[in-house]
C-alpha cells in the first residue's frame, strides 16, 4: 500500500458488533488486572467506537442486562432423562459446571452489576429471566405428565437454584463433588411421590 492510498475500514454488522461487545464485557470481568468496567473500555476491547455502544445500549446497565439475558437464553434445553430427579440433577450439574468456569462467574458478576433502578427496567429484566426459568417449568410439566409430584417452582428456586448463585455472588467455591446431588435429594425429600432416577 502506498502512503497516499486510503485505508479500508472493515464494517461490522449489528450482530457482529453485539457479539464483540458482549465478549468484551466477559473478557473484562474475567481479567483480574483488567480496566474498570465502563463503556469506553468495553468499546476499546471490542474494537468498536464507543459512540456506537452508547447509541445502541444507552447505558452500562442496559448493556449488561442485554449481555446477561442473551447468554442465559442461548443455553440449550436439557434432554428428558425420564424422571424428575434425573431432570433436576441434569439442570443442577449443568449449573455447577457453568459456575465453575471463569465466564460463568463473570456472568454472575454481570447480573449483580446490571441491577436496574427504574420500575420499567426491572419489569423488562424480570421477563428475560422468566424465560430463562422456563427450563425449570418444563421439568415440572414433564414430571406431572409422568405422574410424579414436582415441588412448586418457588421451592425449587429457594432450595436448588438460589444456593448456586448465592455461593457465586459471595465467591464461595462449590464443593468438589456431590453438591448437585445433595441439593436435589434434599429438595425432593420434602415432596411426595416417586423421586428416583
Backbone as a chain_set.jsonl record, in Angstrom:
{"seq": "XXXXXXXXXXXXXXXXXXXXXXXXXXXXXXXXXXXXXXXXXXXXXXXXXXXXXXXXXXXXXXXXXXXXXXXXXXXXXXXXXXXXXXXXXXXXXXXXXXXXXXXXXXXXXXXXXXXXXXXXXXXXXXXXXXXXXXXXXXXXXXXXXXXXXXXXXXXXXXXXXXXXXXXXXXXXXXXXXXXXXXXXXXXXXXXXXXXXX", "coords": {"N": [[0.851, -1.188, 0.0], [0.615, 2.171, -0.899], [1.779, 5.357, 0.43], [-0.17, 7.308, -0.04], [-2.459, 5.906, -0.429], [-5.782, 5.252, 0.536], [-6.834, 3.893, 3.689], [-8.77, 0.938, 4.297], [-11.63, 0.506, 6.116], [-13.025, -2.124, 7.875], [-16.343, -2.827, 8.062], [-18.537, -3.791, 10.619], [-21.316, -5.974, 11.025], [-24.509, -5.304, 12.656], [-25.045, -7.496, 14.395], [-22.522, -8.629, 14.635], [-21.179, -6.564, 15.946], [-22.632, -6.55, 18.327], [-22.038, -9.131, 19.35], [-19.26, -8.887, 19.668], [-19.073, -6.824, 21.548], [-20.447, -7.946, 23.731], [-18.705, -10.089, 24.276], [-16.451, -8.656, 24.978], [-17.248, -7.539, 27.414], [-17.402, -9.861, 29.025], [-14.695, -10.652, 28.871], [-13.395, -8.503, 30.169], [-14.535, -8.687, 32.72], [-13.538, -11.131, 33.486], [-10.853, -10.686, 33.708], [-8.593, -10.218, 36.145], [-6.775, -8.175, 36.402], [-7.718, -6.301, 34.785], [-9.187, -3.352, 33.186], [-11.367, -0.872, 34.736], [-14.852, -1.557, 34.557], [-16.384, -0.037, 32.066], [-18.059, 1.877, 29.513], [-16.29, 3.084, 27.51], [-13.954, 1.451, 27.9], [-14.972, -1.086, 27.339], [-15.761, -0.745, 24.663], [-13.284, -0.257, 23.454], [-11.983, -2.715, 23.918], [-13.665, -4.33, 22.397], [-13.225, -3.384, 19.884], [-14.728, -1.405, 18.652], [-16.412, 1.755, 18.044], [-16.941, 3.901, 20.796], [-19.157, 5.537, 20.729], [-20.959, 4.131, 19.196], [-21.676, 2.1, 20.923], [-22.919, 3.514, 23.006], [-25.034, 4.559, 21.511], [-26.478, 2.278, 20.803], [-27.046, 0.919, 23.239], [-27.239, 2.783, 25.32], [-26.683, 2.904, 28.134], [-24.469, 1.568, 30.661], [-25.737, -0.233, 32.408], [-27.937, -1.131, 30.882], [-26.608, -2.371, 28.754], [-25.26, -4.449, 30.134], [-27.449, -5.918, 31.124], [-28.579, -6.778, 28.713], [-26.499, -8.359, 27.718], [-26.315, -10.358, 29.697], [-28.898, -11.617, 29.654], [-28.968, -12.503, 27.019], [-26.871, -14.369, 26.975], [-27.808, -16.22, 28.85], [-30.164, -17.1, 27.649], [-29.285, -18.522, 25.485], [-28.55, -20.984, 26.293], [-28.673, -24.411, 25.791], [-31.643, -26.452, 25.743], [-32.247, -28.931, 28.253], [-32.047, -32.486, 27.956], [-34.749, -34.859, 28.222], [-34.638, -36.89, 30.915], [-36.236, -38.852, 31.866], [-37.073, -39.03, 34.482], [-38.131, -37.077, 37.316], [-36.154, -36.541, 39.275], [-33.834, -37.113, 37.797], [-33.978, -35.142, 35.761], [-33.87, -32.725, 37.254], [-31.399, -33.076, 38.429], [-29.715, -33.096, 36.195], [-30.038, -30.44, 35.371], [-28.984, -29.124, 37.628], [-26.346, -30.072, 37.639], [-25.4, -29.017, 35.225], [-25.579, -26.304, 35.834], [-23.75, -26.113, 37.952], [-21.386, -26.79, 36.593], [-21.202, -24.618, 34.839], [-20.933, -22.41, 36.603], [-18.484, -22.931, 37.677], [-16.718, -22.138, 35.736], [-14.624, -19.471, 34.431], [-16.084, -17.697, 32.751], [-18.704, -18.242, 33.54], [-18.674, -17.353, 36.207], [-18.144, -14.686, 35.712], [-20.481, -13.98, 34.454], [-22.322, -14.107, 36.531], [-21.349, -11.996, 38.092], [-21.913, -9.933, 36.317], [-24.678, -9.993, 36.35], [-25.187, -8.983, 38.901], [-24.052, -6.414, 38.682], [-25.72, -5.294, 36.817], [-28.12, -4.653, 37.949], [-31.215, -3.127, 37.704], [-32.52, 0.235, 38.113], [-34.935, 1.62, 37.56], [-38.535, 1.079, 37.529], [-39.593, 0.173, 35.117], [-37.337, -0.9, 33.828], [-36.789, -2.96, 35.604], [-39.044, -4.584, 35.231], [-38.7, -5.357, 32.539], [-36.323, -6.779, 32.747], [-37.118, -8.836, 34.471], [-38.874, -10.237, 32.812], [-37.101, -11.315, 30.913], [-35.607, -13.068, 32.556], [-37.574, -14.747, 33.452], [-38.06, -16.191, 31.153], [-35.68, -17.586, 31.059], [-36.042, -19.27, 33.227], [-37.894, -20.981, 32.231], [-37.013, -23.515, 31.61], [-36.992, -24.882, 34.017], [-39.715, -24.924, 34.576], [-40.553, -26.519, 32.463], [-39.409, -28.937, 33.209], [-40.946, -29.457, 35.49], [-43.506, -29.736, 34.321], [-43.133, -31.99, 32.676], [-42.651, -33.909, 34.617], [-45.122, -33.961, 35.971], [-46.748, -34.938, 33.914], [-45.772, -37.509, 33.796], [-46.816, -38.57, 36.04], [-45.531, -37.955, 38.356], [-44.768, -36.007, 41.327], [-43.963, -32.938, 41.285], [-42.032, -30.439, 43.073], [-43.298, -27.165, 44.042], [-42.598, -24.294, 41.948], [-41.431, -22.109, 43.331], [-40.296, -23.363, 45.522], [-38.322, -24.917, 44.312], [-36.78, -22.853, 43.311], [-35.85, -21.647, 45.701], [-34.526, -23.756, 47.062], [-32.901, -25.137, 45.271], [-31.957, -23.588, 43.026], [-31.166, -21.052, 44.103], [-28.999, -21.604, 46.018], [-26.711, -22.136, 44.387], [-26.208, -19.672, 43.083], [-25.992, -17.908, 45.186], [-23.631, -18.757, 46.408], [-21.89, -18.197, 44.27], [-22.103, -15.396, 44.057], [-20.968, -14.522, 46.473], [-18.473, -15.526, 46.253], [-17.91, -18.098, 47.163], [-16.606, -21.216, 46.882], [-17.972, -24.01, 45.104], [-18.621, -27.224, 46.556], [-16.311, -29.866, 45.818], [-17.315, -32.318, 44.894], [-20.506, -33.943, 44.568], [-22.358, -31.91, 45.225], [-24.595, -30.997, 43.531], [-26.189, -33.351, 43.666], [-26.719, -33.484, 46.41], [-28.29, -31.155, 46.847], [-30.518, -31.647, 45.163], [-31.553, -34.072, 46.197], [-32.171, -33.257, 48.789], [-34.124, -31.357, 48.25], [-36.138, -32.973, 47.048], [-36.763, -34.644, 49.097], [-38.657, -33.447, 50.597], [-41.014, -33.62, 49.271], [-43.876, -35.473, 48.089], [-44.299, -38.621, 46.372], [-42.822, -40.416, 43.537], [-39.291, -40.211, 43.274], [-36.931, -41.102, 42.159], [-34.039, -41.815, 40.19]], "CA": [[0.0, 0.0, 0.0], [1.385, 3.407, -0.991], [1.416, 6.287, 1.507], [-1.373, 8.079, -0.355], [-3.613, 5.019, -0.611], [-6.624, 5.297, 1.733], [-7.047, 2.616, 4.38], [-10.141, 0.439, 4.225], [-12.141, 0.064, 7.416], [-13.986, -3.221, 7.757], [-17.546, -2.533, 8.83], [-19.144, -4.956, 11.246], [-22.771, -5.98, 11.051], [-25.015, -5.082, 14.019], [-24.885, -8.69, 15.231], [-21.092, -8.773, 14.93], [-20.88, -5.574, 16.978], [-23.239, -7.013, 19.582], [-21.266, -10.267, 19.853], [-17.947, -8.403, 20.087], [-19.252, -6.045, 22.779], [-20.767, -8.898, 24.802], [-17.488, -10.825, 24.622], [-15.559, -7.714, 25.661], [-17.708, -7.462, 28.804], [-16.95, -11.086, 29.69], [-13.237, -10.619, 28.978], [-13.012, -7.537, 31.201], [-14.937, -9.212, 34.021], [-12.689, -12.292, 33.805], [-9.461, -10.252, 33.84], [-8.432, -9.612, 37.471], [-5.945, -6.979, 36.293], [-8.291, -5.505, 33.702], [-9.638, -1.997, 33.484], [-12.714, -0.738, 35.278], [-15.874, -1.866, 33.562], [-17.107, 1.14, 31.595], [-18.323, 1.752, 28.076], [-15.082, 3.275, 26.696], [-13.071, 0.279, 27.989], [-15.637, -2.18, 26.62], [-15.69, -0.447, 23.231], [-11.903, -0.454, 23.009], [-11.73, -4.16, 23.885], [-14.466, -4.92, 21.317], [-12.797, -2.856, 18.597], [-15.795, -0.583, 18.056], [-16.45, 3.117, 18.553], [-17.775, 3.96, 21.999], [-20.434, 6.179, 20.412], [-21.851, 3.071, 18.716], [-22.169, 1.387, 22.105], [-23.901, 4.401, 23.648], [-26.215, 4.695, 20.649], [-27.259, 1.042, 20.795], [-27.498, 0.48, 24.57], [-27.58, 3.946, 26.123], [-26.031, 2.919, 29.445], [-23.791, 0.321, 31.021], [-26.733, -1.14, 32.985], [-28.712, -1.733, 29.793], [-25.706, -3.274, 28.047], [-25.039, -5.639, 30.955], [-28.683, -6.703, 31.15], [-28.706, -7.409, 27.397], [-25.497, -9.413, 27.614], [-26.667, -11.446, 30.61], [-30.063, -12.366, 29.198], [-28.609, -13.183, 25.775], [-26.07, -15.541, 27.318], [-28.641, -17.199, 29.541], [-31.174, -17.661, 26.76], [-28.707, -19.392, 24.459], [-28.279, -22.306, 26.879], [-29.501, -25.437, 25.148], [-32.536, -27.143, 26.672], [-31.75, -30.222, 28.711], [-32.804, -33.643, 27.495], [-35.645, -35.524, 29.169], [-33.969, -38.088, 31.433], [-37.246, -39.852, 32.185], [-37.538, -38.898, 35.865], [-37.993, -35.75, 37.901], [-34.831, -36.413, 39.891], [-32.832, -37.065, 36.733], [-34.044, -33.838, 35.082], [-33.365, -31.702, 38.161], [-29.973, -33.302, 38.619], [-29.043, -32.632, 34.977], [-30.035, -28.97, 35.43], [-28.064, -28.7, 38.687], [-24.975, -30.374, 37.217], [-25.042, -28.032, 34.199], [-25.371, -25.026, 36.528], [-22.481, -26.206, 38.683], [-20.295, -26.746, 35.619], [-21.113, -23.247, 34.331], [-20.449, -21.5, 37.649], [-17.07, -23.221, 37.926], [-15.895, -21.55, 34.682], [-14.447, -18.012, 34.549], [-17.183, -16.996, 32.099], [-19.889, -18.387, 34.374], [-18.542, -16.444, 37.348], [-18.276, -13.326, 35.179], [-21.895, -13.767, 34.168], [-22.976, -13.806, 37.811], [-20.952, -10.629, 38.429], [-22.642, -9.02, 35.43], [-26.058, -9.942, 36.849], [-25.205, -8.069, 40.042], [-23.745, -5.065, 38.221], [-26.765, -4.775, 35.924], [-29.386, -4.477, 38.656], [-31.802, -1.873, 37.225], [-33.103, 1.131, 39.108], [-36.303, 2.016, 37.251], [-39.533, 0.002, 37.55], [-39.711, -0.376, 33.769], [-36.169, -1.75, 33.586], [-36.954, -4.157, 36.418], [-40.047, -5.429, 34.577], [-38.093, -5.937, 31.339], [-35.341, -7.762, 33.194], [-37.85, -9.977, 35.015], [-39.396, -11.018, 31.683], [-35.984, -12.084, 30.354], [-35.217, -14.147, 33.453], [-38.66, -15.74, 33.463], [-37.816, -17.091, 30.019], [-34.582, -18.463, 31.463], [-36.565, -20.242, 34.164], [-38.816, -21.88, 31.547], [-36.49, -24.891, 31.636], [-37.464, -25.485, 35.264], [-41.149, -25.186, 34.421], [-40.678, -27.676, 31.573], [-39.117, -30.109, 34.036], [-42.119, -29.693, 36.335], [-44.606, -30.215, 33.482], [-42.833, -33.371, 32.268], [-42.835, -34.773, 35.794], [-46.561, -34.1, 36.194], [-47.274, -35.812, 32.86], [-45.357, -38.88, 34.107], [-47.458, -38.985, 37.281], [-44.718, -37.592, 39.515], [-45.273, -34.867, 42.09], [-42.845, -31.995, 41.383], [-42.188, -29.346, 44.039], [-43.666, -25.877, 43.442], [-41.462, -23.57, 41.378], [-40.774, -21.287, 44.348], [-39.47, -24.246, 46.349], [-37.133, -25.238, 43.503], [-35.978, -21.629, 43.283], [-35.214, -21.416, 47.004], [-33.704, -24.858, 47.565], [-31.983, -25.68, 44.265], [-31.321, -22.563, 42.201], [-30.54, -19.995, 44.901], [-27.699, -21.912, 46.624], [-25.626, -21.999, 43.417], [-25.899, -18.28, 42.785], [-25.548, -17.277, 46.423], [-22.207, -19.067, 46.521], [-21.158, -17.479, 43.226], [-22.09, -13.969, 44.38], [-20.066, -14.264, 47.6], [-17.166, -16.118, 45.982], [-17.738, -19.341, 47.92], [-16.474, -22.311, 45.927], [-18.847, -25.171, 45.236], [-17.907, -28.448, 46.942], [-15.705, -30.516, 44.655], [-18.178, -33.394, 44.402], [-21.733, -34.285, 45.268], [-23.227, -30.801, 45.606], [-25.892, -31.073, 42.846], [-26.964, -34.469, 44.204], [-27.155, -33.112, 47.749], [-29.391, -30.19, 46.755], [-31.693, -32.275, 44.552], [-32.129, -35.043, 47.131], [-32.761, -32.501, 49.897], [-35.36, -30.772, 47.723], [-37.157, -33.99, 46.799], [-37.133, -35.333, 50.352], [-39.796, -32.733, 51.204], [-42.2, -33.788, 48.433], [-44.372, -36.835, 47.971], [-44.28, -39.157, 45.009], [-41.549, -41.015, 43.138], [-38.221, -39.261, 43.028], [-35.708, -41.848, 41.932], [-33.58, -41.772, 38.807]], "C": [[0.887, 1.238, 0.0], [0.937, 4.367, 0.093], [0.131, 7.042, 1.242], [-2.625, 7.229, -0.504], [-4.456, 5.014, 0.654], [-6.768, 3.915, 2.363], [-8.513, 2.24, 4.284], [-10.561, -0.065, 5.59], [-13.188, -1.017, 7.204], [-15.176, -2.92, 8.662], [-18.131, -3.828, 9.376], [-20.657, -4.826, 11.173], [-23.234, -5.709, 12.48], [-24.835, -6.294, 14.93], [-23.42, -8.958, 15.565], [-20.653, -7.793, 16.015], [-21.404, -6.054, 18.326], [-22.424, -8.157, 20.187], [-19.909, -9.816, 20.373], [-18.042, -7.633, 21.401], [-19.565, -6.969, 23.945], [-19.514, -9.649, 25.245], [-16.504, -9.923, 25.353], [-15.946, -7.562, 27.123], [-17.211, -8.672, 29.588], [-15.445, -11.052, 29.902], [-12.781, -9.683, 30.095], [-13.375, -8.038, 32.594], [-14.062, -10.386, 34.461], [-11.246, -11.89, 34.105], [-9.255, -9.56, 35.184], [-7.604, -8.331, 37.435], [-6.478, -6.039, 35.222], [-8.728, -4.126, 34.17], [-10.996, -2.032, 34.197], [-13.721, -0.993, 34.17], [-16.645, -0.592, 33.236], [-17.203, 1.067, 30.081], [-17.091, 2.048, 27.227], [-14.141, 2.067, 26.713], [-13.659, -0.901, 27.226], [-15.515, -1.972, 25.114], [-14.282, -0.679, 22.694], [-11.582, -1.94, 22.903], [-12.458, -4.817, 22.719], [-14.036, -4.445, 19.937], [-13.883, -2.073, 17.88], [-15.732, 0.809, 18.675], [-17.384, 3.193, 19.757], [-19.105, 4.657, 21.734], [-21.444, 5.16, 19.887], [-22.462, 2.307, 19.884], [-23.218, 2.226, 22.821], [-25.182, 4.481, 22.835], [-27.093, 3.45, 20.73], [-27.841, 0.717, 22.171], [-27.841, 1.636, 25.52], [-26.87, 4.035, 27.453], [-25.374, 1.573, 29.697], [-24.778, -0.687, 31.589], [-27.503, -1.878, 31.905], [-27.864, -2.727, 29.014], [-25.504, -4.562, 28.833], [-26.277, -6.529, 30.992], [-28.875, -7.443, 29.833], [-27.727, -8.569, 27.265], [-25.872, -10.618, 28.473], [-27.817, -12.274, 30.058], [-29.781, -13.101, 27.899], [-27.825, -14.451, 26.065], [-26.913, -16.62, 27.989], [-29.618, -17.872, 28.589], [-30.597, -18.599, 25.71], [-28.348, -20.772, 24.996], [-29.231, -23.329, 26.268], [-30.416, -26.1, 26.164], [-31.982, -28.513, 27.039], [-32.645, -31.345, 28.209], [-33.681, -34.189, 28.618], [-34.966, -36.811, 29.624], [-34.95, -39.19, 31.787], [-37.75, -39.805, 33.606], [-37.35, -37.459, 36.321], [-36.6, -35.565, 38.496], [-33.748, -36.296, 38.83], [-32.8, -35.709, 36.036], [-33.475, -32.733, 35.967], [-31.859, -31.837, 38.366], [-29.183, -32.831, 37.396], [-28.954, -31.109, 34.965], [-29.0, -28.493, 36.443], [-26.613, -28.949, 38.289], [-24.501, -29.383, 36.151], [-24.777, -26.673, 34.835], [-24.044, -25.022, 37.271], [-21.298, -26.101, 37.732], [-20.097, -25.332, 35.091], [-20.486, -22.313, 35.363], [-18.972, -21.743, 37.951], [-16.158, -22.615, 36.857], [-15.716, -20.055, 34.921], [-15.599, -17.236, 33.915], [-18.456, -17.081, 32.937], [-19.848, -17.459, 35.583], [-18.68, -14.992, 36.894], [-19.736, -12.994, 34.905], [-22.658, -13.43, 35.451], [-22.619, -12.393, 38.254], [-21.721, -9.616, 37.592], [-24.097, -8.891, 35.866], [-26.155, -8.928, 37.984], [-25.013, -6.631, 39.584], [-24.874, -4.45, 37.414], [-28.104, -4.608, 36.625], [-30.006, -3.133, 38.281], [-32.424, -1.066, 38.356], [-34.572, 1.428, 38.83], [-37.237, 0.809, 37.27], [-39.662, -0.635, 36.179], [-38.555, -1.316, 33.465], [-36.271, -3.045, 34.387], [-37.957, -5.115, 35.79], [-39.454, -6.127, 33.356], [-37.102, -7.037, 31.716], [-36.037, -9.019, 33.714], [-38.406, -10.854, 33.901], [-38.303, -11.879, 31.073], [-35.657, -13.277, 31.246], [-36.325, -15.172, 33.632], [-38.491, -16.709, 32.304], [-36.692, -18.068, 30.344], [-35.084, -19.576, 32.375], [-37.579, -21.196, 33.529], [-38.333, -23.323, 31.59], [-36.926, -25.614, 32.911], [-38.949, -25.82, 35.158], [-41.381, -26.375, 33.495], [-40.392, -28.968, 32.328], [-40.323, -30.46, 34.894], [-43.277, -30.276, 35.516], [-44.37, -31.649, 33.03], [-43.063, -34.327, 33.433], [-44.315, -35.012, 36.069], [-47.171, -35.047, 35.174], [-46.906, -37.265, 33.105], [-46.013, -39.399, 35.376], [-46.629, -38.711, 38.519], [-45.29, -36.321, 40.156], [-44.149, -33.841, 42.265], [-43.089, -30.937, 42.449], [-42.671, -28.083, 43.315], [-42.415, -25.154, 42.935], [-40.707, -22.791, 42.439], [-39.871, -22.13, 45.248], [-38.197, -24.647, 45.604], [-36.199, -24.036, 43.46], [-35.183, -21.467, 44.575], [-34.204, -22.495, 47.374], [-32.697, -25.407, 46.563], [-31.241, -24.586, 43.509], [-30.529, -21.57, 43.041], [-29.18, -20.379, 45.495], [-26.519, -21.77, 45.659], [-25.214, -20.542, 43.274], [-25.498, -17.503, 44.029], [-24.057, -17.529, 46.627], [-21.388, -18.279, 45.505], [-21.029, -15.997, 43.563], [-21.058, -13.659, 45.465], [-18.704, -14.938, 47.429], [-16.869, -17.355, 46.794], [-17.71, -20.504, 46.935], [-17.514, -23.397, 46.187], [-18.022, -26.352, 45.749], [-17.442, -29.203, 45.698], [-16.603, -31.591, 44.063], [-19.473, -33.435, 45.204], [-22.697, -33.16, 45.572], [-24.564, -30.819, 44.859], [-26.778, -32.178, 43.411], [-27.534, -34.131, 45.583], [-28.375, -32.18, 47.689], [-30.658, -30.832, 46.204], [-32.345, -33.238, 45.535], [-32.78, -34.349, 48.329], [-34.087, -31.876, 49.457], [-36.46, -31.815, 47.61], [-37.574, -34.724, 48.063], [-38.332, -34.66, 51.013], [-41.06, -32.862, 50.378], [-42.603, -35.256, 48.392], [-44.181, -37.322, 46.542], [-42.903, -39.675, 44.661], [-40.511, -39.972, 42.842], [-36.908, -39.972, 42.847], [-35.35, -41.787, 40.467], [-33.646, -43.154, 38.191]], "O": [[1.808, 1.343, 0.81], [-0.162, 4.223, 0.628], [-0.59, 7.387, 2.178], [-3.723, 7.757, -0.683], [-3.924, 4.796, 1.743], [-6.818, 2.902, 1.667], [-9.388, 3.103, 4.2], [-9.926, -0.955, 6.157], [-14.132, -0.834, 6.435], [-15.027, -2.776, 9.876], [-18.206, -4.835, 8.671], [-21.21, -3.729, 11.248], [-22.454, -5.863, 13.42], [-24.51, -6.14, 16.107], [-23.107, -9.454, 16.647], [-19.861, -8.137, 16.893], [-20.708, -5.973, 19.338], [-22.148, -8.16, 21.386], [-19.45, -10.304, 21.406], [-17.182, -7.778, 22.269], [-19.014, -6.801, 25.033], [-19.282, -9.827, 26.44], [-15.797, -10.377, 26.253], [-15.074, -7.466, 27.986], [-16.664, -8.529, 30.681], [-14.963, -11.383, 30.985], [-11.891, -10.024, 30.873], [-12.616, -7.84, 33.543], [-13.867, -10.611, 35.655], [-10.497, -12.67, 34.693], [-9.697, -8.424, 35.356], [-7.714, -7.494, 38.332], [-5.796, -5.106, 34.8], [-8.655, -3.781, 35.35], [-11.669, -3.062, 34.253], [-13.478, -0.687, 33.002], [-17.46, -0.127, 34.034], [-16.503, 0.279, 29.445], [-16.85, 1.308, 26.273], [-13.59, 1.694, 25.677], [-12.937, -1.631, 26.548], [-15.202, -2.906, 24.376], [-14.108, -1.232, 21.608], [-10.982, -2.381, 21.922], [-11.939, -5.755, 22.113], [-14.431, -5.03, 18.928], [-13.954, -2.076, 16.651], [-15.082, 1.016, 19.699], [-18.476, 2.627, 19.746], [-20.083, 4.401, 22.436], [-22.646, 5.307, 20.106], [-23.628, 1.915, 19.836], [-24.276, 1.722, 23.199], [-26.281, 4.472, 23.39], [-28.319, 3.556, 20.725], [-28.99, 0.288, 22.271], [-28.654, 1.466, 26.428], [-26.486, 5.127, 27.872], [-25.678, 0.578, 29.039], [-24.677, -1.877, 31.291], [-27.703, -3.09, 31.988], [-28.339, -3.804, 28.654], [-25.57, -5.651, 28.264], [-26.169, -7.752, 30.902], [-29.288, -8.603, 29.827], [-28.082, -9.635, 26.761], [-25.761, -11.762, 28.031], [-27.726, -13.5, 30.0], [-30.292, -14.201, 27.687], [-28.085, -15.495, 25.467], [-26.739, -17.807, 27.713], [-29.876, -19.071, 28.701], [-31.329, -19.386, 25.11], [-27.893, -21.634, 24.244], [-30.444, -23.126, 26.237], [-30.027, -26.295, 27.315], [-31.328, -29.169, 26.228], [-33.854, -31.17, 28.059], [-33.392, -34.005, 29.801], [-34.743, -37.718, 28.822], [-34.55, -40.337, 31.988], [-38.741, -40.458, 33.931], [-36.523, -36.722, 35.785], [-35.944, -34.553, 38.25], [-32.843, -35.47, 38.952], [-31.724, -35.183, 35.75], [-32.694, -31.902, 35.504], [-31.14, -30.843, 38.463], [-28.113, -32.239, 37.535], [-27.924, -30.547, 34.594], [-28.229, -27.575, 36.165], [-25.744, -28.125, 38.571], [-23.346, -28.957, 36.165], [-23.857, -25.965, 34.427], [-23.301, -24.042, 37.224], [-20.322, -25.41, 38.022], [-18.962, -24.888, 34.914], [-19.608, -21.516, 35.031], [-18.285, -20.843, 38.434], [-14.942, -22.577, 37.045], [-16.57, -19.429, 35.549], [-16.046, -16.231, 34.467], [-19.203, -16.107, 33.035], [-20.856, -16.852, 35.943], [-19.26, -14.167, 37.6], [-20.171, -11.859, 35.103], [-23.537, -12.567, 35.449], [-23.482, -11.663, 38.74], [-22.132, -8.569, 38.093], [-24.687, -7.815, 35.767], [-27.081, -8.118, 38.03], [-25.721, -5.731, 40.036], [-24.983, -3.227, 37.329], [-29.126, -4.437, 35.96], [-29.389, -2.093, 38.513], [-32.801, -1.599, 39.4], [-35.375, 1.483, 39.761], [-36.811, -0.327, 37.059], [-39.824, -1.851, 36.076], [-38.755, -2.398, 32.912], [-35.883, -4.107, 33.902], [-37.749, -6.328, 35.811], [-39.664, -7.322, 33.149], [-37.053, -8.089, 31.079], [-35.6, -10.135, 33.432], [-38.413, -12.079, 34.023], [-38.538, -13.043, 30.747], [-35.452, -14.383, 30.746], [-36.054, -16.335, 33.93], [-38.746, -17.905, 32.446], [-36.742, -19.235, 29.954], [-34.599, -20.705, 32.3], [-38.072, -22.109, 34.191], [-39.142, -24.251, 31.606], [-37.196, -26.815, 32.888], [-39.384, -26.882, 35.603], [-42.305, -27.158, 33.715], [-41.059, -29.979, 32.109], [-40.683, -31.631, 35.012], [-43.951, -31.202, 35.966], [-45.307, -32.447, 33.002], [-43.604, -35.418, 33.255], [-44.719, -36.136, 36.367], [-48.017, -35.871, 35.521], [-47.629, -38.166, 32.68], [-45.795, -40.55, 35.756], [-46.967, -39.17, 39.61], [-46.169, -35.662, 39.601], [-43.453, -33.863, 43.28], [-44.237, -30.574, 42.704], [-42.475, -27.949, 42.107], [-41.313, -25.379, 43.434], [-39.476, -22.804, 42.456], [-38.815, -21.672, 45.683], [-37.12, -24.709, 46.197], [-34.98, -24.18, 43.56], [-33.985, -21.185, 44.544], [-33.149, -22.195, 47.933], [-31.738, -26.073, 46.955], [-30.02, -24.653, 43.367], [-29.371, -21.275, 42.742], [-28.271, -19.549, 45.48], [-25.443, -21.331, 46.064], [-24.03, -20.21, 43.334], [-24.74, -16.538, 43.935], [-23.311, -16.615, 46.978], [-20.322, -17.756, 45.83], [-19.965, -15.407, 43.376], [-20.355, -12.652, 45.386], [-17.88, -14.925, 48.343], [-15.709, -17.643, 47.088], [-18.691, -20.746, 46.231], [-17.885, -23.666, 47.329], [-16.844, -26.469, 45.411], [-18.102, -29.178, 44.659], [-16.645, -31.755, 42.844], [-19.523, -33.017, 46.361], [-23.766, -33.412, 46.129], [-25.601, -30.667, 45.504], [-27.976, -31.976, 43.613], [-28.683, -34.451, 45.885], [-29.363, -32.392, 48.392], [-31.75, -30.591, 46.717], [-33.566, -33.223, 45.692], [-33.813, -34.797, 48.825], [-35.057, -31.871, 50.216], [-37.592, -31.571, 48.028], [-38.629, -35.357, 48.094], [-38.957, -35.244, 51.899], [-42.086, -32.28, 50.732], [-41.792, -36.152, 48.625], [-43.936, -36.536, 45.627], [-41.932, -39.421, 45.375], [-40.812, -38.951, 42.223], [-35.875, -39.505, 43.327], [-36.224, -41.717, 39.602], [-33.299, -43.327, 37.023]]}, "num_chains": 1, "name": "protein.A"}
